[in-house]
Amino acid sequence: MKRFLGFPKRLFWKFFFLQWIAFNLLFLAILVVIDVRYKVRPFVYNEALLNFFVFSALLSLLTSYRFARPIQRVILKALRISNKRAVEGLIESNDEDLLDDELDDLSELDLALSKIHKKMKRRKAQYLQAQEESQAFMSAVAEGLVSVSLDEKILYFNSQFAAQFLTGNQLQQSSLSLKEAIRSSDVLEGFEKTIRTGRGHRFSVKLATLLDNQPRYFSVSVNPIRNEKTRETYGVVGIFHDITDMKKAEQIRIDFVGNASHELRTPLTSVKGYIDTLKEDVKQNQYAQAGKFLDIVSRNVDRLMDLVNDLLSLSALDSHSELKLETIDPLQISEHVVTELAVLASGKNISIRVIGEVPPFTADARKVEQVLRNLVSNAVKYIPAGKSVQIRWERDKEQILLRVIDDGPGIPGEHLDRLFERFYRIDKGRTRDAGGTGLGLAIVKHIMQSHGGTVSIKSEMGSGAEFVCRFPISR
């Protein structure tokens, strides 16, 4: 920068000395010619010689200024276009001032450089705008994006990729390789293969991320980046599409089909076996065990009907069937459920109490009754004889709370997060003996979600269990 500061003075004095010397040499040459040809001795006129030296100096100053000024301006403009920072201290005026000066001997070059300057400013503004729009678009994309060079150095990444794979220290590094960001041989091999062959590849991989402690599944698409003119590959871009939710949904579907098949096969096998036995007994006129066998068949048929009904209920809920909203009286529904389950509760000497008063609210009466029935029947089935169940209604701000509380043995903490999954059982043998289908709590969850509410559970071993359903009043 310092070597440019003295540029105008050096340019001016170079022109001055060159022209002053040229003028003096020309004058001396004229004197020599006169002296040789005409035998005149002009060198004796010192005053005339001194006057000419002064005149030549003034003329040199004037012409140097006229030549140096436009050349200085042109060079400064060229410097400004090529490297604005190097000359920002040399030009005090703004860009518009540079373009409004008078025309001089180099005006055409000056005008051309001015046009180039304007065009470069316009293109720079367009480039910056396009770059900002591109970065905003890339950051808005849900997938992680990363581009790498042929030596696998990261050139660009969006915010999703950074959130998933890059630590704070890595974000501060000026140069980062792909292997430092993702330590997966499958990913590195996929990028290396695209770099080597110049063709796109797609693969699935399981990766640990910084978002949570659980590994996530990604569908990775890697494609080459080519030069528009030469079509040569100068890098590759990778798109990391998170398919974890799809994997979970697929696993849930597989588990559901497997569990449903098992639940249907078990009672059907029992029915088939006892009917075959009854057929043999009838052929031999032996009817002593017929009543017992028929009772077992009847119970298994009832179990099948309950399972099919629950599956149909879940199917209807999954299809987002419309709610039949009406104003319901929660205490009236509670009394109806208690009456319906009285026989089952009395068989185990379990008392059911309804506590609390809340105003009527808008909901689907049949589905609210189903929620209450499933929760209370679960409690009656799975707590020991002689215990009690409470149905408690409360109002909390803009919510109606339904609490179903029992004083049974409680539920182990490791089961609480999965308790509302379809066919999930804490004790599979004990649950099947009690006649459950494994779908009751899943139905409760779906019904609450269809009402815009939630269901949760509080339980500790030895302290019973409490299911809390929250119905919004204003929907």
MIDO-905918 format. One record per residue (C-alpha): residue in one letter; z, x, y. Coordinates in steps of 0.2 Angstrom, whole numbers, padded with zeros to 4 digits, always signed. Layout:
BEGIN
aZXY;...
//
This chain:
BEGIN
m+0000+0000+0000;k+0004+0014+0012;r-0013+0022+0011;f-0021+0006+0018;l-0009+0005+0033;g-0018+0020+0042;f-0035+0014+0037;p-0041+0006+0054;k-0036+0022+0064;r-0044+0034+0052;l-0060+0024+0052;f-0061+0024+0071;w-0057+0042+0073;k-0070+0047+0060;f-0083+0038+0069;f-0077+0045+0086;f-0078+0063+0081;l-0094+0062+0072;q-0103+0054+0086;w-0095+0065+0099;i-0100+0081+0090;a-0117+0074+0087;f-0119+0070+0106;n-0113+0087+0111;l-0125+0096+0098;l-0139+0086+0105;f-0135+0091+0123;l-0133+0109+0118;a-0150+0109+0108;i-0158+0102+0124;l-0151+0116+0135;v-0156+0129+0122;v-0174+0122+0123;i-0174+0122+0142;d-0167+0140+0142;v-0180+0147+0130;r-0195+0138+0136;y-0193+0137+0155;k-0181+0152+0157;v-0169+0141+0166;r-0150+0146+0165;p-0141+0129+0164;f-0126+0136+0156;v-0120+0142+0173;y-0117+0124+0178;n-0100+0121+0171;e-0097+0106+0181;a-0112+0097+0174;l-0107+0103+0156;l-0089+0096+0158;n-0095+0079+0165;f-0107+0077+0150;f-0093+0081+0138;v-0082+0068+0146;f-0097+0055+0146;s-0101+0059+0128;a-0082+0056+0123;l-0082+0039+0132;l-0099+0034+0124;s-0092+0040+0107;l-0076+0029+0109;l-0086+0014+0113;t-0099+0016+0099;s-0085+0020+0087;y-0076+0004+0091;r-0092-0006+0089;f-0096+0002+0072;a-0078+0003+0065;r-0072-0014+0069;p-0085-0024+0059;i-0084-0012+0045;q-0065-0013+0045;r-0066-0032+0044;v-0078-0032+0030;i-0068-0020+0020;l-0052-0029+0023;k-0060-0045+0017;a-0066-0037+0001;l-0048-0030-0001;r-0041-0047+0002;i-0052-0055-0011;s-0049-0042-0024;n-0031-0039-0021;k-0022-0051-0008;r-0005-0042-0010;a-0012-0025-0005;v-0018-0031+0012;e-0007-0045+0017;g+0002-0033+0029;l-0015-0028+0037;i-0021-0045+0042;e-0010-0055+0054;s-0021-0070+0056;n-0024-0083+0042;d-0039-0086+0032;e-0047-0098+0045;d-0045-0085+0059;l-0055-0073+0049;l-0070-0085+0048;d-0070-0091+0066;d-0073-0074+0075;e-0089-0069+0084;l-0104-0063+0075;d-0107-0045+0075;d-0119-0032+0067;l-0113-0036+0050;s-0111-0055+0052;e-0122-0059+0037;l-0111-0049+0025;d-0095-0055+0034;l-0101-0073+0031;a-0105-0070+0013;l-0088-0063+0009;s-0080-0078+0018;k-0090-0090+0007;i-0085-0080-0008;h-0067-0081-0002;k-0068-0100+0000;k-0075-0102-0017;m-0062-0092-0025;k-0048-0101-0017;r-0056-0118-0022;r-0058-0112-0040;k-0041-0104-0041;a-0033-0121-0035;q-0044-0130-0048;y-0038-0118-0062;l-0020-0119-0057;q-0021-0138-0057;a-0030-0138-0074;q-0017-0126-0081;e-0002-0137-0075;e-0011-0152-0083;s-0013-0143-0099;q+0005-0137-0100;a+0011-0155-0096;f+0000-0162-0110;m+0005-0149-0122;s+0024-0152-0118;a+0022-0171-0120;v+0014-0169-0138;a+0027-0173-0151;e+0021-0159-0163;g+0025-0140-0161;l+0010-0130-0155;v+0008-0111-0155;s-0007-0100-0153;v-0007-0082-0159;s-0019-0067-0157;l-0028-0058-0171;d-0013-0046-0173;e-0001-0062-0174;k+0006-0060-0157;i+0012-0076-0150;l+0001-0081-0134;y+0007-0098-0130;f+0019-0111-0137;n+0025-0128-0131;s+0042-0135-0128;q+0043-0143-0145;f+0039-0127-0154;a+0052-0118-0144;a+0066-0131-0147;q+0062-0130-0166;f+0060-0111-0169;l+0064-0100-0154;t+0082-0094-0149;g+0087-0091-0131;n+0084-0072-0133;q+0067-0074-0141;l+0062-0085-0126;q+0066-0070-0114;q+0055-0058-0124;s+0038-0054-0116;s+0030-0050-0132;l+0035-0060-0148;s+0026-0060-0165;l+0025-0075-0176;k+0035-0067-0190;e+0050-0065-0178;a+0049-0083-0174;i+0046-0091-0191;r+0052-0081-0207;s+0042-0091-0219;s+0030-0082-0231;d+0020-0098-0233;v+0017-0100-0214;l+0013-0082-0211;e+0001-0082-0226;g-0008-0098-0219;f-0010-0090-0202;e-0016-0074-0210;k-0029-0083-0221;t-0036-0092-0206;i-0037-0075-0196;r-0046-0067-0211;t-0058-0081-0215;g-0061-0089-0199;r-0059-0106-0206;g-0045-0119-0204;h-0032-0123-0216;r-0019-0136-0219;f-0003-0135-0229;s+0015-0142-0231;v+0030-0132-0229;k+0049-0134-0229;l+0057-0125-0214;a+0074-0122-0207;t+0074-0127-0188;l+0086-0125-0173;l+0087-0144-0171;d+0099-0148-0185;n+0107-0139-0200;q+0096-0148-0212;p+0079-0141-0217;r+0064-0151-0211;y+0046-0154-0219;f+0031-0150-0209;s+0012-0152-0211;v+0005-0137-0203;s-0013-0136-0197;v-0020-0119-0193;n-0037-0118-0184;p-0047-0103-0177;i-0050-0101-0158;r-0068-0095-0154;n-0077-0088-0139;e-0089-0101-0132;k-0104-0089-0131;t-0101-0076-0145;r-0093-0089-0157;e-0081-0074-0162;t-0063-0078-0167;y-0051-0071-0154;g-0035-0081-0160;v-0028-0096-0170;v-0018-0111-0165;g-0006-0119-0177;i+0001-0137-0176;f+0017-0141-0184;h+0018-0160-0188;d+0036-0165-0193;i+0034-0176-0208;t+0053-0177-0213;d+0055-0195-0210;m+0039-0199-0220;k+0046-0188-0234;k+0063-0198-0233;a+0054-0214-0233;e+0044-0209-0248;q+0059-0204-0257;i+0068-0220-0253;r+0053-0229-0260;i+0053-0219-0276;d+0072-0222-0278;f+0070-0240-0274;v+0057-0243-0287;g+0067-0233-0300;n+0083-0241-0297;a+0075-0259-0296;s+0066-0255-0313;h+0083-0249-0320;e+0093-0264-0314;l+0080-0276-0321;r+0078-0268-0337;t+0097-0267-0341;p+0100-0286-0341;l+0083-0290-0349;t+0087-0278-0363;s+0103-0287-0366;v+0095-0304-0366;k+0081-0298-0377;g+0094-0291-0390;y+0105-0306-0391;i+0091-0318-0392;d+0084-0308-0407;t+0101-0309-0415;l+0102-0327-0412;k+0085-0330-0420;e+0091-0321-0436;d+0107-0331-0436;v+0098-0347-0434;k+0087-0343-0448;q+0102-0339-0459;n+0111-0355-0453;q+0125-0344-0445;y+0131-0351-0429;a+0149-0344-0427;q+0144-0331-0414;a+0130-0342-0406;g+0142-0348-0391;k+0147-0330-0387;f+0130-0324-0387;l+0123-0338-0376;d+0137-0334-0364;i+0132-0316-0363;v+0113-0321-0361;s+0118-0334-0347;r+0128-0320-0337;n+0113-0308-0338;v+0101-0322-0333;d+0112-0326-0318;r+0113-0307-0314;l+0094-0306-0315;m+0093-0321-0303;d+0105-0313-0291;l+0095-0297-0291;v+0078-0306-0288;n+0086-0317-0274;d+0093-0301-0266;l+0076-0292-0268;l+0067-0307-0260;s+0080-0307-0246;l+0077-0289-0242;s+0058-0291-0243;a+0059-0305-0230;l+0070-0295-0219;d+0058-0280-0220;s+0044-0291-0215;h+0054-0295-0199;s+0054-0314-0203;e+0059-0324-0188;l+0077-0329-0185;k+0082-0348-0184;l+0093-0346-0169;e+0106-0359-0165;t+0123-0361-0158;i+0135-0357-0173;d+0154-0359-0175;p+0160-0343-0183;l+0177-0351-0189;q+0168-0366-0198;i+0156-0353-0207;s+0171-0343-0212;e+0180-0358-0220;h+0164-0363-0229;v+0163-0345-0237;v+0181-0345-0241;t+0180-0362-0250;e+0164-0355-0259;l+0174-0339-0265;a+0190-0348-0269;v+0188-0349-0288;l+0183-0330-0289;a+0198-0325-0278;s+0210-0336-0287;g+0205-0328-0304;k+0212-0311-0297;n+0226-0319-0287;i+0218-0312-0271;s+0222-0321-0254;i+0208-0323-0241;r+0214-0327-0223;v+0204-0331-0207;i+0211-0325-0191;g+0206-0326-0173;e+0197-0338-0162;v+0180-0334-0153;p+0168-0346-0144;p+0152-0352-0152;f+0137-0340-0150;t+0119-0339-0154;a+0113-0333-0171;d+0105-0337-0187;a+0118-0348-0196;r+0112-0345-0214;k+0110-0326-0212;v+0128-0324-0203;e+0135-0334-0218;q+0126-0322-0230;v+0133-0307-0221;l+0151-0314-0222;r+0148-0319-0241;n+0142-0302-0246;l+0156-0293-0237;v+0170-0304-0243;s+0163-0306-0261;n+0162-0287-0262;a+0180-0285-0257;v+0186-0298-0269;k+0176-0290-0283;y+0181-0272-0281;i+0199-0272-0275;p+0214-0274-0288;a+0222-0290-0292;g+0236-0296-0281;k+0228-0289-0265;s+0222-0298-0249;v+0206-0300-0238;q+0206-0304-0220;i+0192-0311-0210;r+0195-0308-0192;w+0184-0313-0177;e+0186-0305-0160;r+0177-0304-0143;d+0174-0288-0135;k+0165-0289-0118;e+0147-0294-0123;q+0150-0293-0141;i+0157-0304-0155;l+0166-0294-0168;l+0167-0299-0186;r+0180-0288-0196;v+0182-0290-0215;i+0198-0280-0220;d+0205-0277-0237;d+0221-0268-0243;g+0212-0260-0258;p+0212-0242-0263;g+0199-0237-0250;i+0182-0228-0251;p+0180-0209-0253;g+0174-0201-0237;e+0158-0193-0245;h+0152-0211-0249;l+0153-0219-0232;d+0136-0212-0225;r+0126-0219-0240;l+0136-0235-0243;f+0122-0246-0235;e+0108-0238-0245;r+0099-0249-0258;f+0106-0248-0275;y+0119-0235-0270;r+0135-0237-0280;i+0152-0228-0279;d+0156-0231-0297;k+0140-0237-0306;g+0149-0242-0322;r+0163-0252-0313;t+0150-0260-0301;r+0139-0266-0315;d+0154-0273-0324;a+0159-0283-0308;g+0142-0290-0307;g+0135-0282-0291;t+0117-0279-0288;g+0119-0264-0277;l+0109-0273-0263;g+0123-0283-0254;l+0127-0270-0241;a+0109-0266-0238;i+0106-0284-0234;v+0120-0285-0222;k+0113-0270-0213;h+0096-0277-0211;i+0103-0294-0205;m+0114-0286-0192;q+0099-0276-0186;s+0088-0291-0185;h+0101-0299-0174;g+0101-0283-0163;g+0119-0279-0169;t+0126-0265-0180;v+0138-0264-0195;s+0150-0250-0198;i+0164-0245-0210;k+0181-0238-0208;s+0190-0232-0224;e+0202-0219-0230;m+0209-0217-0248;g+0224-0227-0251;s+0222-0237-0234;g+0209-0250-0239;a+0192-0253-0230;e+0187-0262-0214;f+0169-0267-0211;v+0165-0271-0193;c+0150-0281-0188;r+0145-0282-0170;f+0134-0297-0164;p+0128-0296-0146;i+0131-0312-0136;s+0117-0310-0123;r+0100-0305-0132;
//
